[in-house]
């Protein structure tokens, strides 16, 4: 399919913005390509520079947070000690508190070979491994969506990914985010290749759920229905494989260390209730903050709040996905959309969502972009296309913003000690990341509602959509 360099996006020929100097250049495919590839190059250079600076300054960095806890847990396992002893000592009650190792034993087991290194040397190895896993996740995602989006859109997605602040927060804290991103990228890629790869998708999600419990909320994304000769047909192989893999990995961990069950009996109940800490950006956390400000002294039903949040997000998401499957057919793009929507809902419903957890949202952006491309129609925008695009655009800066921005606004408006009606704007301002998560999730839902089956990509310079994954 050939496009001239002055081609415009479908349906935008009559837009009054085309007459505004400067903006009208964005309606040219050649200009959009140039901007996208330039931004991708700039962010790639920035990524390399920031990664090099972090690696060079590790010997002078105070590694008192996550990495020290991860390494301490690995050292404890090497000596047959309880990796959760520090956390349980710091948190003698029933609530979460800061400090200590709170992941399942799988991460500590993976890091045991690094426990013999010094703190700084081990951190350097883990940092390099994190970069390698991130690059691998980008490649896996690109291979999954490259037939569904144009080269310019691919460059734009790369720029958005490399410029996303949660990525650098995760790397700064030497967190497990890039490993989770790789596992879920592999799962999403496998799910787009049916039917044989459905089991692989479930296996990757099963490992991710044992590494960090919250990916278990992706279980509904591994089961869906299609119709054949008027009869519903369930696709449950991925869900079954997730359960089998999860049980097998947990069984292996139980054989390696007897402290596996300590996590479920003593640690998980403390972190499962979440925390109203301002760094926690999940929906249950905002509700708990509302309780603390509007009803001080009243203990919120944290478990119930988390369960309600999961139901309110996952159930409508799954139902809308089934509708999309019925109207658009069981295609790689629609299967990707279901996975993306569930992944977008995950940090909303989780009891604890720090900003570095949002690194997983870059996968949502990529899978959503593939569906926005497929849903563009010749001569006009598909229903919901524009709304979904703007919701996704709004989500990015909201999730990018951190407390350096929101705390400054709260102080400027004198909302740091809110009472009465002032609690509402305080809750909104301190939940910018949550607002971004909701916008991205809503964008997925909007696309699910439309039932177009166009085959033209978003950009005017797009290549034809070819479902080679089938």
C-alpha positions as CSV (number, residue, x, y, z in Angstrom):
1,X,0.0,0.0,0.0
2,X,1.5,3.3,-1.1
3,X,0.9,6.6,0.6
4,X,2.0,10.0,-0.5
5,X,4.1,12.1,1.9
6,X,1.2,14.5,2.3
7,X,-1.4,11.9,3.3
8,X,-3.5,12.6,6.3
9,X,-5.2,10.5,8.9
10,X,-8.6,9.1,7.9
11,X,-11.4,11.4,8.8
12,X,-9.3,14.4,9.7
13,X,-9.3,16.1,6.3
14,X,-11.9,18.7,7.4
15,X,-10.4,19.4,10.8
16,X,-10.0,23.2,11.4
17,X,-6.6,22.5,13.1
18,X,-5.2,21.8,9.7
19,X,-5.3,25.6,9.0
20,X,-3.1,26.4,12.1
21,X,0.5,27.0,11.2
22,X,2.8,24.4,12.6
23,X,0.0,22.1,13.7
24,X,-0.9,21.5,10.1
25,X,2.5,19.9,9.6
26,X,1.5,17.1,11.9
27,X,-1.2,16.1,9.4
28,X,1.6,15.1,6.9
29,X,2.7,11.5,7.1
30,X,6.3,12.5,6.4
31,X,6.4,15.0,9.3
32,X,4.9,12.4,11.7
33,X,7.5,9.9,10.6
34,X,10.3,12.4,11.2
35,X,9.0,13.4,14.6
36,X,8.5,9.8,15.7
37,X,11.9,8.6,14.6
38,X,13.6,11.7,16.0
39,X,12.0,11.2,19.4
40,X,12.9,7.6,19.4
41,X,16.5,8.4,18.8
42,X,16.6,11.1,21.4
43,X,15.0,8.9,24.1
44,X,17.3,6.0,23.2
45,X,20.4,8.2,23.7
46,X,18.9,9.4,27.0
47,X,18.3,5.8,28.1
48,X,21.9,4.8,27.4
49,X,23.2,7.9,29.1
50,X,21.1,7.5,32.2
51,X,21.8,3.8,32.4
52,X,25.6,4.5,32.1
53,X,25.5,7.2,34.8
54,X,23.6,4.9,37.2
55,X,26.0,2.1,36.7
56,X,29.1,4.4,37.1
57,X,27.7,6.0,40.3
58,X,26.6,2.7,42.0
59,X,29.7,2.7,44.3
60,X,28.6,6.1,45.7
61,X,24.9,5.3,45.9
62,X,23.2,4.5,49.1
63,X,21.6,1.2,48.3
64,X,19.5,1.0,51.5
65,X,16.2,0.3,49.9
66,X,15.0,-2.6,47.7
67,X,18.2,-4.1,46.6
68,X,19.6,-4.4,50.1
69,X,16.4,-6.2,51.1
70,X,16.6,-8.5,48.1
71,X,20.2,-9.4,48.7
72,X,19.6,-9.9,52.5
73,X,16.8,-12.4,51.6
74,X,19.2,-14.3,49.3
75,X,21.9,-14.3,51.9
76,X,19.5,-15.6,54.5
77,X,18.4,-18.5,52.2
78,X,22.1,-19.4,51.6
79,X,22.5,-19.7,55.4
80,X,19.2,-21.5,55.9
81,X,17.7,-18.6,57.7
82,X,14.2,-17.0,57.5
83,X,14.3,-14.3,54.7
84,X,11.3,-12.6,56.2
85,X,12.6,-12.3,59.7
86,X,13.5,-8.6,59.3
87,X,10.1,-7.7,57.9
88,X,8.2,-9.6,60.6
89,X,10.3,-7.9,63.3
90,X,9.6,-4.4,61.8
91,X,5.9,-5.2,61.4
92,X,4.8,-7.1,64.5
93,X,1.1,-6.2,63.9
94,X,-1.2,-7.1,61.1
95,X,-0.5,-4.2,58.7
96,X,2.1,-3.5,56.1
97,X,5.1,-1.3,57.1
98,X,8.3,-0.2,55.4
99,X,11.4,-2.4,55.5
100,X,12.3,-6.0,54.9
101,X,11.8,-8.5,52.1
102,X,8.1,-9.0,51.1
103,X,8.2,-10.9,47.8
104,X,7.6,-14.6,47.5
105,X,10.8,-16.7,47.8
106,X,11.2,-17.0,44.1
107,X,13.0,-13.7,43.7
108,X,15.4,-14.5,46.6
109,X,16.1,-17.9,45.1
110,X,16.9,-16.4,41.7
111,X,19.3,-13.9,43.4
112,X,21.1,-16.5,45.6
113,X,24.1,-16.7,43.2
114,X,24.6,-12.9,43.7
115,X,24.6,-13.2,47.5
116,X,28.3,-14.0,47.6
117,X,29.2,-10.7,45.9
118,X,29.4,-7.4,47.7
119,X,26.3,-5.2,47.8
120,X,27.6,-2.9,45.1
121,X,28.9,-5.7,42.8
122,X,25.7,-7.6,43.1
123,X,23.7,-4.4,42.4
124,X,25.8,-3.8,39.3
125,X,25.1,-7.4,38.0
126,X,21.4,-7.1,38.7
127,X,21.2,-3.6,37.1
128,X,22.8,-5.0,33.9
129,X,20.5,-8.0,34.0
130,X,17.5,-5.6,34.4
131,X,18.6,-3.6,31.3
132,X,19.0,-6.9,29.4
133,X,15.5,-8.0,30.4
134,X,14.0,-4.7,29.5
135,X,15.6,-4.7,26.0
136,X,14.4,-8.3,25.6
137,X,10.8,-7.2,26.6
138,X,10.9,-4.4,24.0
139,X,12.0,-6.8,21.3
140,X,9.3,-9.4,22.2
141,X,6.6,-6.7,22.2
142,X,7.8,-5.3,18.9
143,X,7.7,-8.7,17.3
144,X,4.1,-9.2,18.6
145,X,2.7,-5.9,17.2
146,X,4.9,-5.1,14.2
147,X,2.4,-6.4,11.7
148,X,-0.4,-4.3,13.3
149,X,1.1,-0.8,13.5
150,X,3.1,1.3,11.1
151,X,6.8,1.9,11.4
152,X,6.2,5.5,12.6
153,X,3.8,4.2,15.3
154,X,6.5,1.7,16.4
155,X,9.0,4.5,16.7
156,X,6.5,6.6,18.7
157,X,5.9,3.7,21.1
158,X,9.6,3.2,21.6
159,X,10.0,6.9,22.4
160,X,7.1,6.8,24.9
161,X,8.6,3.6,26.5
162,X,12.1,5.0,26.8
163,X,10.8,8.3,28.1
164,X,8.5,6.8,30.7
165,X,9.5,7.8,34.3
166,X,8.3,4.6,36.0
167,X,10.9,2.7,34.0
168,X,13.7,4.8,35.5
169,X,12.2,4.6,39.0
170,X,12.2,0.8,38.7
171,X,15.8,0.8,37.5
172,X,16.8,3.3,40.2
173,X,15.4,1.1,43.0
174,X,16.9,-2.0,41.3
175,X,13.4,-3.4,41.3
176,X,11.9,-6.5,39.7
177,X,9.8,-4.5,37.2
178,X,11.8,-5.3,34.0
179,X,11.7,-9.1,34.8
180,X,7.9,-8.9,35.2
181,X,7.6,-6.8,32.0
182,X,9.5,-9.5,30.1
183,X,7.4,-12.4,31.5
184,X,4.1,-10.6,30.7
185,X,5.4,-9.5,27.2
186,X,6.1,-13.2,26.5
187,X,2.6,-14.1,27.8
188,X,0.9,-11.4,25.6
189,X,3.0,-12.4,22.6
190,X,2.1,-16.1,23.1
191,X,-1.6,-15.3,23.5
192,X,-1.6,-13.6,20.2
193,X,-0.5,-16.8,18.5
194,X,-3.3,-19.3,18.9
195,X,-4.0,-22.1,19.5
196,X,-0.8,-23.9,20.4
197,X,0.8,-20.9,22.3
198,X,-2.1,-20.4,24.7
199,X,-0.5,-22.8,27.1
200,X,2.7,-20.8,26.9
201,X,0.9,-17.6,27.8
202,X,-0.5,-19.2,30.9
203,X,2.9,-20.6,31.9
204,X,4.5,-17.2,31.7
205,X,1.7,-15.6,33.8
206,X,1.9,-18.4,36.3
207,X,5.6,-17.7,36.8
208,X,4.9,-13.9,37.1
209,X,2.2,-14.6,39.7
210,X,4.7,-16.6,41.8
211,X,7.3,-13.9,41.4
212,X,4.9,-11.2,42.5
213,X,1.3,-12.1,43.5
214,X,-0.6,-9.4,41.8
215,X,-0.4,-10.9,38.2
216,X,-2.8,-13.6,39.4
217,X,-5.4,-10.9,38.6
218,X,-4.6,-11.6,34.9
219,X,-6.3,-15.0,35.1
220,X,-9.5,-13.8,33.4
221,X,-7.3,-12.7,30.4
222,X,-6.4,-16.4,29.8
223,X,-10.0,-17.6,29.4
224,X,-12.4,-16.5,26.7
225,X,-15.2,-17.7,24.5
226,X,-15.7,-17.9,20.8
227,X,-18.6,-19.2,18.7
228,X,-18.4,-22.1,16.2
229,X,-21.5,-23.1,14.4
230,X,-23.6,-21.0,16.8
231,X,-22.2,-22.8,19.9
232,X,-19.9,-21.2,22.5
233,X,-16.4,-22.6,22.7
234,X,-14.3,-22.0,25.7
235,X,-10.6,-21.3,25.5
236,X,-9.3,-22.3,28.9
237,X,-5.9,-23.9,28.1
238,X,-4.0,-20.8,29.1
239,X,-5.8,-20.6,32.5
240,X,-5.3,-24.2,33.2
241,X,-1.6,-23.9,32.4
242,X,-1.3,-20.9,34.6
243,X,-2.7,-22.8,37.6
244,X,-0.5,-25.9,36.9
245,X,2.6,-23.8,36.5
246,X,2.0,-21.7,39.6
247,X,1.4,-24.9,41.7
248,X,4.5,-26.5,40.2
249,X,6.7,-23.5,40.9
250,X,5.4,-23.1,44.4
251,X,6.0,-26.8,45.0
252,X,9.5,-26.5,43.8
253,X,10.1,-23.5,46.1
254,X,8.6,-25.5,49.1
255,X,11.2,-28.2,48.4
256,X,14.0,-25.6,48.3
257,X,13.0,-23.7,51.4
258,X,10.6,-24.3,54.2
259,X,10.0,-20.6,54.4
260,X,7.8,-20.7,51.4
261,X,4.7,-21.1,53.4
262,X,5.8,-18.4,55.9
263,X,5.2,-15.9,53.1
264,X,1.6,-17.0,52.7
265,X,0.8,-17.4,56.4
266,X,2.7,-14.4,57.9
267,X,3.8,-11.9,55.2
268,X,1.0,-11.9,52.6
269,X,-1.8,-11.2,55.2
270,X,0.1,-8.0,56.3
271,X,0.7,-6.7,52.8
272,X,-2.7,-7.9,51.4
273,X,-4.5,-5.2,53.4
274,X,-2.5,-2.5,51.5
275,X,-1.6,0.9,53.0
276,X,-3.0,4.4,52.8
277,X,0.6,5.7,52.3
278,X,0.6,8.5,49.6
279,X,3.0,6.6,47.5
280,X,0.4,3.8,47.1
281,X,-1.6,4.8,44.1
282,X,-4.1,2.0,43.8
283,X,-7.8,2.4,44.1
284,X,-8.0,0.6,47.5
285,X,-5.3,2.9,48.8
286,X,-7.3,6.0,47.9
287,X,-10.4,4.6,49.6
288,X,-8.3,3.9,52.7
289,X,-7.0,7.5,52.7
290,X,-10.6,8.7,52.4
291,X,-11.5,6.6,55.5
292,X,-8.5,8.0,57.4
293,X,-9.4,11.7,56.6
294,X,-13.2,11.6,56.7
295,X,-13.7,8.9,59.4
296,X,-10.5,9.0,61.6
297,X,-10.4,6.1,64.0
298,X,-12.5,3.8,61.9
299,X,-10.6,0.8,60.5
300,X,-11.5,0.4,56.8
301,X,-12.3,-3.1,55.7
302,X,-9.2,-3.4,53.6
303,X,-9.7,-6.9,52.3
304,X,-13.3,-6.1,51.3
305,X,-12.2,-2.9,49.5
306,X,-9.6,-4.8,47.5
307,X,-12.1,-7.5,46.5
308,X,-14.7,-4.9,45.4
309,X,-12.0,-3.0,43.4
310,X,-11.1,-6.3,41.6
311,X,-14.7,-7.1,40.8
312,X,-15.5,-3.6,39.6
313,X,-12.6,-3.5,37.2
314,X,-12.1,-7.1,36.1
315,X,-15.7,-8.3,35.6
316,X,-16.8,-5.5,33.2
317,X,-13.5,-5.7,31.4
318,X,-13.9,-9.4,30.7
319,X,-17.5,-9.0,29.6
320,X,-16.7,-6.2,27.2
321,X,-13.8,-8.3,25.8
322,X,-16.2,-11.2,25.1
323,X,-18.4,-8.7,23.2
324,X,-15.4,-7.5,21.2
325,X,-14.6,-11.2,20.4
326,X,-18.2,-11.7,19.2
327,X,-18.3,-8.7,17.0
328,X,-14.7,-8.5,15.6
329,X,-13.8,-12.1,15.7
330,X,-11.1,-14.1,17.5
331,X,-8.0,-12.3,16.0
332,X,-4.5,-11.5,17.3
333,X,-5.5,-7.9,17.9
334,X,-8.6,-8.7,19.9
335,X,-6.8,-11.3,22.0
336,X,-4.1,-8.6,22.6
337,X,-6.8,-6.1,23.6
338,X,-8.2,-8.5,26.3
339,X,-4.7,-9.0,27.8
340,X,-4.0,-5.2,27.6
341,X,-7.3,-4.3,29.3
342,X,-6.8,-6.8,32.1
343,X,-3.2,-5.6,32.6
344,X,-4.4,-2.0,32.7
345,X,-6.9,-2.9,35.4
346,X,-4.3,-4.8,37.5
347,X,-2.6,-1.8,39.2
348,X,-6.0,-0.2,39.8
349,X,-7.3,-3.2,41.7
350,X,-4.1,-4.2,43.5
351,X,-3.8,-3.3,47.1
352,X,-0.3,-1.9,46.7
353,X,0.7,0.0,43.6
354,X,3.9,2.1,43.7
355,X,4.8,4.2,40.8
356,X,7.6,1.8,39.7
357,X,4.9,-0.9,39.2
358,X,3.6,1.2,36.3
359,X,6.5,0.1,34.2
360,X,4.1,-2.7,33.0
361,X,1.8,-0.1,31.5
362,X,4.2,0.3,28.5
363,X,3.0,-3.1,27.4
364,X,-0.6,-1.9,27.6
365,X,0.2,1.1,25.4
366,X,1.7,-1.2,22.7
367,X,-1.1,-3.7,22.7
368,X,-3.7,-0.9,22.7
369,X,-1.9,0.9,19.8
370,X,-2.2,-2.3,17.8
371,X,-6.0,-2.2,18.2
372,X,-6.3,1.5,17.5
373,X,-4.4,0.8,14.2
374,X,-6.7,-2.1,13.2
375,X,-9.8,-0.2,14.1
376,X,-9.0,2.8,11.8
377,X,-11.2,2.8,8.7
378,X,-10.7,4.2,5.3
379,X,-12.1,7.8,5.1
380,X,-13.1,8.1,8.8
381,X,-12.3,7.2,12.3
382,X,-13.9,4.0,13.8
383,X,-16.3,4.6,16.6
384,X,-14.5,5.3,19.8
385,X,-11.1,5.6,18.1
386,X,-10.7,9.3,18.9
387,X,-11.9,9.0,22.5
388,X,-9.6,6.1,23.2
389,X,-6.6,7.9,21.6
390,X,-7.2,11.0,23.8
391,X,-7.7,8.9,26.9
392,X,-4.4,7.1,26.2
393,X,-2.7,10.4,25.6
394,X,-4.0,11.8,28.9
395,X,-2.9,8.7,30.8
396,X,0.7,9.0,29.9
397,X,1.6,12.3,31.7
398,X,-0.7,11.4,34.6
399,X,1.2,8.2,35.2
400,X,4.5,9.9,34.5
401,X,4.0,12.5,37.2
402,X,5.5,11.7,40.6
403,X,5.2,13.1,44.1
404,X,7.7,15.9,43.4
405,X,4.9,17.4,41.3
406,X,1.8,16.5,43.2
407,X,3.2,17.3,46.7
408,X,4.2,20.8,45.4
409,X,0.7,21.4,44.1
410,X,-0.8,20.2,47.4
411,X,1.4,22.6,49.4
412,X,0.8,25.5,47.0
413,X,-3.0,25.1,47.5
414,X,-2.5,24.6,51.3
415,X,-4.2,21.2,51.2
416,X,-1.5,19.4,53.2
417,X,-3.8,19.2,56.3
418,X,-7.2,18.8,54.6
419,X,-10.5,18.7,56.5
420,X,-14.1,18.7,55.3
421,X,-14.6,19.5,51.6
422,X,-10.9,20.0,51.2
423,X,-10.4,16.3,51.5
424,X,-11.9,15.7,48.0
425,X,-9.4,17.8,46.1
426,X,-6.6,16.4,48.2
427,X,-7.5,12.9,47.3
428,X,-7.7,13.8,43.6
429,X,-4.4,15.6,43.6
430,X,-2.6,12.8,45.4
431,X,-4.0,10.2,43.1
432,X,-2.7,11.4,39.7
433,X,-1.1,8.1,38.9
434,X,-4.4,6.4,39.6
435,X,-6.2,8.8,37.3
436,X,-3.7,7.9,34.6
437,X,-4.3,4.2,35.2
438,X,-8.1,4.7,34.9
439,X,-7.7,6.7,31.7
440,X,-5.6,3.9,30.1
441,X,-8.0,1.2,31.3
442,X,-10.9,3.3,30.0
443,X,-9.2,3.6,26.6
444,X,-9.1,-0.2,26.4
445,X,-12.8,-0.4,27.3
446,X,-13.8,2.2,24.7
447,X,-12.0,0.2,22.0
448,X,-13.7,-2.9,23.1
449,X,-17.1,-1.3,22.7
450,X,-16.6,-0.5,19.0
451,X,-17.1,-3.4,16.7
452,X,-15.4,-2.2,13.5
453,X,-13.1,-4.5,11.6
454,X,-11.0,-2.0,9.5
455,X,-7.6,-3.1,8.2
456,X,-5.9,0.3,7.8
457,X,-3.4,1.4,10.4
458,X,-3.5,4.7,12.3
459,X,-0.7,6.5,10.4
460,X,-1.1,7.5,6.9
461,X,2.2,5.9,6.1
462,X,1.1,2.6,7.6
463,X,1.7,-0.8,6.1
464,X,-1.3,-3.1,5.5
465,X,-2.3,-5.2,8.5
466,X,-1.3,-8.8,7.9
467,X,-2.5,-11.3,10.5
468,X,0.6,-13.5,10.1
469,X,0.3,-14.6,13.7
470,X,-2.6,-16.8,12.7
